[in-house]
Amino acid sequence: MVNLLLSLLFNACREPDIFIQPEKESIGDTTHTEVIGFYLLNEGNMGSNKASLDYYDLSIGTYTRNIYQAVNPEVKQSLGDVGNDIKIYGSRLYAVINCSNLVEVMDAATTKHIGTIQVPNCRYLAFKDGYGYLTSYAGPVVVDATKAQIGYVAKFDTTTLQIVDTCHVGFQPDELEVVGNQLYVANSGGYMVPNYEHTISVIDLDNKSRKTIDVVNNLHRLRADRYGQIWVSSRGDYYGQPSRLYCIDTKTDKVIDSVMVAVSDMWIDGDSLYICATEFSYITYDTEVTYAIVNVKTHEIVTRNFIQDPIVQIDVPYGIAVHPITKDIYVTDAKNYVSPGVLWCIGQDGRAKWSVRTGDIPAHICFRFKTEKI
């Protein structure tokens, strides 16, 4: 099965692109904690081959754009087409490059190229016990139910970067999370419009047994909290079914609650689930923006707008992250999707601390610690 899936990777190379010099900008906001900085993966518009990597050094307050090519001139290629996820595991940095059909593996401290893992139409990452788990849409990037293929999760060895196993899930699987020895995978069925998928696949990592949890159409984001709960978002169908947030009890693998809030991206810090959302409707042709916080213990909406500063002008809220110590909230603005975006830093009082220009479609943040965690 692994060899068959790997044979699909003949288009997994990245196209050459114009070399872009890195740019540094002093923000001046320094913090000296266990968190020494963070990477921001800019998606780049699909087909433009403009995924890029930025880094914010929290010890000196300096933001650097386009760092990958400067560190890796011998690669002679850009980072690739559509940066879809980024994670640090051990001493390595993993960036999922969706339409380039690969995961770029770098040194977490220097972003020096180490190798690649080639998987078609790859999406999101999770890790456990020396292995990485990567969702794949399997088939080509095309919204066509007649061409859509059943998705799968690829398991790879983080030492050798070799795929060692695969397991089929639902159509177009997106985010995933490991809870104990169970791997939870949100299936979207995004290429099956209007007959979306509506399940979470649960894989037992010990014996590869599988089951499904029926939730709702077009699932996307998935996060585990400290209470044994999984929070999963639905994009909705952009017509009568709105975007919503659902809670699953991992002890029973049952849906136990839903919260009436739209979700584009979300981040859990302690008991707080931070949300940014841009919800579009084909019925009204309007877009509703939300910046919410949900208490994962009580399931209550704490606020629907954690930004209280009129200076913050965001066109398209796209990504969100929360500093684990200072609790500063980072929100990215994709602007018009084809030009540089903006990263905003918002304090817990809802006031802006700073903003900085990013690459195109700033989306995914991962923090660096003095001692990298596994």
Beta strands, then each sheet from edge to edge (+ up, - down):
strand 1: 23-26
strand 2: 35-42
strand 3: 52-57
strand 4: 62-65
strand 5: 83-89
strand 6: 92-97
strand 7: 102-107
strand 8: 113-118
strand 9: 122-128
strand 10: 131-136
strand 11: 150-157
strand 12: 163-171
strand 13: 173-179
strand 14: 182-187
strand 15: 199-204
strand 16: 210-214
strand 17: 219-224
strand 18: 229-234
strand 19: 244-249
strand 20: 254-259
strand 21: 265-269
strand 22: 272-280
strand 23: 287-295
strand 24: 301-303
strand 25: 317-322
strand 26: 329-333
strand 27: 340-346
strand 28: 352-360
strand 29: 362-369
sheet 1: 1+ 4- 3+ 2- 29+
sheet 2: 5+ 6- 7+ 8-
sheet 3: 9+ 10- 11+ 12-
sheet 4: 13+ 14- 15+ 16-
sheet 5: 17+ 18- 19+ 20-
sheet 6: 21+ 22- 23+ 24-
sheet 7: 25+ 26- 27+ 28-
end
